[in-house]
């Protein structure tokens, strides 16, 4: 699924959503993606229209949220929790969930920290700073 070809990645989401809506068997990653899509009904119409999904530009300067990036950030959080990397993220996640009372809302809060870390790394041309990321996550708990 992951690569540099935007349309291939988007097509993967479209295919997963199609399989999920038609009760077809899903691979483990597909189940995660289908759950994320289910939690975002605002993205479901886009994923049901491949022409729109593949061709649309989501420009932040125009106030657009990129649903594929948003869902990708959810996947990243799930992968981090699954591997507990960076070390301690599961514990922090548990505290954030307890504080806000909703796992999905907790992921959204954590995604803000993840997005900032990724932006800083891209801006500085360095690897993401996991220690700084964990420091920001701990502030949420």
C-alpha positions as a Markdown table, in Angstrom:
| # | Residue | x | y | z |
|---|---|---|---|---|
| 1 | Unk | 0.0 | 0.0 | 0.0 |
| 2 | Unk | 2.6 | 2.5 | 1.0 |
| 3 | Unk | 4.7 | 4.1 | -1.7 |
| 4 | Unk | 5.2 | 7.4 | -3.5 |
| 5 | Unk | 2.4 | 7.0 | -6.1 |
| 6 | Unk | -0.5 | 9.1 | -4.8 |
| 7 | Unk | -3.1 | 7.4 | -7.0 |
| 8 | Unk | -2.1 | 3.9 | -6.1 |
| 9 | Unk | -2.4 | 4.7 | -2.4 |
| 10 | Unk | -5.7 | 6.4 | -2.9 |
| 11 | Unk | -6.9 | 3.4 | -5.0 |
| 12 | Unk | -6.0 | 1.1 | -2.1 |
| 13 | Unk | -8.3 | 3.1 | 0.3 |
| 14 | Unk | -11.1 | 3.0 | -2.4 |
| 15 | Unk | -10.7 | -0.8 | -2.8 |
| 16 | Unk | -10.7 | -1.4 | 0.9 |
| 17 | Unk | -13.9 | 0.7 | 1.3 |
| 18 | Unk | -15.5 | -1.2 | -1.5 |
| 19 | Unk | -14.6 | -4.6 | 0.0 |
| 20 | Unk | -15.8 | -3.5 | 3.5 |
| 21 | Unk | -19.2 | -2.2 | 2.1 |
| 22 | Unk | -19.6 | -5.5 | 0.3 |
| 23 | Unk | -18.7 | -7.7 | 3.3 |
| 24 | Unk | -15.7 | -9.2 | 1.6 |
| 25 | Unk | -12.9 | -10.6 | 3.7 |
| 26 | Unk | -10.3 | -8.0 | 4.8 |
| 27 | Unk | -6.6 | -8.4 | 5.6 |
| 28 | Unk | -5.5 | -7.1 | 9.0 |
| 29 | Unk | -4.4 | -3.7 | 7.6 |
| 30 | Unk | -7.5 | -3.4 | 5.5 |
| 31 | Unk | -9.6 | -4.0 | 8.7 |
| 32 | Unk | -7.8 | -1.1 | 10.3 |
| 33 | Unk | -8.4 | 1.1 | 7.3 |
| 34 | Unk | -12.1 | 0.1 | 7.1 |
| 35 | Unk | -12.5 | 0.9 | 10.8 |
| 36 | Unk | -11.0 | 4.3 | 10.3 |
| 37 | Unk | -13.2 | 5.0 | 7.3 |
| 38 | Unk | -16.2 | 3.9 | 9.3 |
| 39 | Unk | -15.3 | 6.5 | 11.9 |
| 40 | Unk | -15.1 | 9.2 | 9.2 |
| 41 | Unk | -18.5 | 9.2 | 7.4 |
| 42 | Unk | -17.5 | 12.5 | 5.9 |
| 43 | Unk | -14.9 | 10.7 | 3.8 |
| 44 | Unk | -17.1 | 7.9 | 2.6 |
| 45 | Unk | -18.6 | 9.7 | -0.4 |
| 46 | Unk | -15.1 | 10.5 | -1.7 |
| 47 | Unk | -14.1 | 6.9 | -1.4 |
| 48 | Unk | -17.3 | 5.8 | -3.2 |
| 49 | Unk | -16.3 | 7.9 | -6.3 |
| 50 | Unk | -12.9 | 6.9 | -7.6 |
| 51 | Unk | -12.8 | 9.7 | -10.2 |
| 52 | Unk | -13.2 | 12.3 | -7.5 |
| 53 | Unk | -10.9 | 10.6 | -5.1 |
| 54 | Unk | -8.1 | 10.1 | -7.6 |
| 55 | Unk | -8.3 | 13.5 | -9.2 |
| 56 | Unk | -8.9 | 15.9 | -6.4 |
| 57 | Unk | -6.2 | 18.2 | -4.9 |
| 58 | Unk | -6.5 | 19.0 | -1.2 |
| 59 | Unk | -4.7 | 22.3 | -0.7 |
| 60 | Unk | -4.3 | 23.4 | 2.9 |
| 61 | Unk | -4.1 | 27.0 | 1.8 |
| 62 | Unk | -7.6 | 26.7 | 0.4 |
| 63 | Unk | -8.8 | 25.2 | 3.7 |
| 64 | Unk | -9.1 | 21.7 | 2.5 |
| 65 | Unk | -8.4 | 18.7 | 4.6 |
| 66 | Unk | -6.8 | 15.8 | 2.8 |
| 67 | Unk | -8.8 | 12.7 | 3.8 |
| 68 | Unk | -6.1 | 10.4 | 2.7 |
| 69 | Unk | -3.4 | 12.1 | 4.8 |
| 70 | Unk | -5.8 | 12.2 | 7.7 |
| 71 | Unk | -6.5 | 8.5 | 7.5 |
| 72 | Unk | -2.8 | 7.8 | 7.0 |
| 73 | Unk | -2.1 | 9.6 | 10.2 |
| 74 | Unk | -4.6 | 7.3 | 12.0 |
| 75 | Unk | -2.8 | 4.3 | 10.5 |
| 76 | Unk | 0.5 | 5.6 | 11.7 |
| 77 | Unk | -0.8 | 6.0 | 15.3 |
| 78 | Unk | -2.2 | 2.4 | 15.1 |
| 79 | Unk | 1.2 | 1.1 | 13.9 |
| 80 | Unk | 3.0 | 3.0 | 16.7 |
| 81 | Unk | 0.6 | 1.6 | 19.3 |
| 82 | Unk | 1.0 | -1.9 | 17.9 |
| 83 | Unk | 4.8 | -1.8 | 18.2 |
| 84 | Unk | 4.9 | 0.6 | 21.2 |
| 85 | Unk | 7.3 | 2.8 | 19.2 |
| 86 | Unk | 8.4 | 5.2 | 20.3 |
| 87 | Unk | 8.8 | 3.4 | 23.5 |
| 88 | Unk | 6.0 | 4.4 | 26.0 |
| 89 | Unk | 3.4 | 5.5 | 23.4 |
| 90 | Unk | 0.9 | 2.9 | 24.5 |
| 91 | Unk | 1.0 | 4.1 | 28.1 |
| 92 | Unk | 0.5 | 7.7 | 26.9 |
| 93 | Unk | -2.3 | 6.7 | 24.6 |
| 94 | Unk | -4.1 | 5.0 | 27.5 |
| 95 | Unk | -3.9 | 8.1 | 29.6 |
| 96 | Unk | -5.1 | 10.3 | 26.8 |
| 97 | Unk | -8.0 | 8.0 | 26.1 |
| 98 | Unk | -8.9 | 8.0 | 29.8 |
| 99 | Unk | -8.7 | 11.8 | 29.9 |
| 100 | Unk | -10.8 | 12.5 | 26.9 |
| 101 | Unk | -13.0 | 9.4 | 27.1 |
| 102 | Unk | -12.9 | 8.4 | 23.5 |
| 103 | Unk | -10.2 | 6.5 | 21.6 |
| 104 | Unk | -10.9 | 8.3 | 18.3 |
| 105 | Unk | -10.6 | 11.7 | 19.9 |
| 106 | Unk | -7.4 | 10.6 | 21.6 |
| 107 | Unk | -6.0 | 9.6 | 18.2 |
| 108 | Unk | -6.9 | 13.0 | 16.9 |
| 109 | Unk | -5.1 | 14.8 | 19.7 |
| 110 | Unk | -2.0 | 12.6 | 19.2 |
| 111 | Unk | -2.1 | 13.2 | 15.4 |
| 112 | Unk | -1.6 | 16.9 | 16.1 |
| 113 | Unk | 1.7 | 16.0 | 17.8 |
| 114 | Unk | 2.6 | 13.6 | 15.0 |
| 115 | Unk | 1.9 | 16.2 | 12.3 |
| 116 | Unk | 4.0 | 18.8 | 14.0 |
| 117 | Unk | 6.9 | 16.3 | 14.4 |
| 118 | Unk | 6.7 | 15.4 | 10.8 |
| 119 | Unk | 6.5 | 19.1 | 9.7 |
| 120 | Unk | 9.5 | 20.0 | 11.8 |
| 121 | Unk | 11.5 | 17.1 | 10.4 |
| 122 | Unk | 10.6 | 18.0 | 6.8 |
| 123 | Unk | 11.4 | 21.7 | 7.4 |
| 124 | Unk | 14.8 | 21.0 | 9.0 |
| 125 | Unk | 15.7 | 18.1 | 6.7 |
| 126 | Unk | 16.3 | 15.8 | 9.6 |
| 127 | Unk | 14.9 | 12.6 | 11.0 |
| 128 | Unk | 11.7 | 12.9 | 13.1 |
| 129 | Unk | 12.6 | 13.6 | 16.8 |
| 130 | Unk | 10.9 | 10.8 | 18.7 |
| 131 | Unk | 11.9 | 12.3 | 22.1 |
| 132 | Unk | 10.3 | 15.6 | 21.3 |
| 133 | Unk | 7.3 | 13.8 | 20.0 |
| 134 | Unk | 6.9 | 11.8 | 23.2 |
| 135 | Unk | 7.4 | 15.0 | 25.2 |
| 136 | Unk | 4.5 | 16.7 | 23.4 |
| 137 | Unk | 2.4 | 13.5 | 23.7 |
| 138 | Unk | 3.0 | 13.5 | 27.5 |
| 139 | Unk | 1.6 | 17.0 | 27.7 |
| 140 | Unk | -1.7 | 15.6 | 26.4 |
| 141 | Unk | -2.0 | 13.2 | 29.3 |
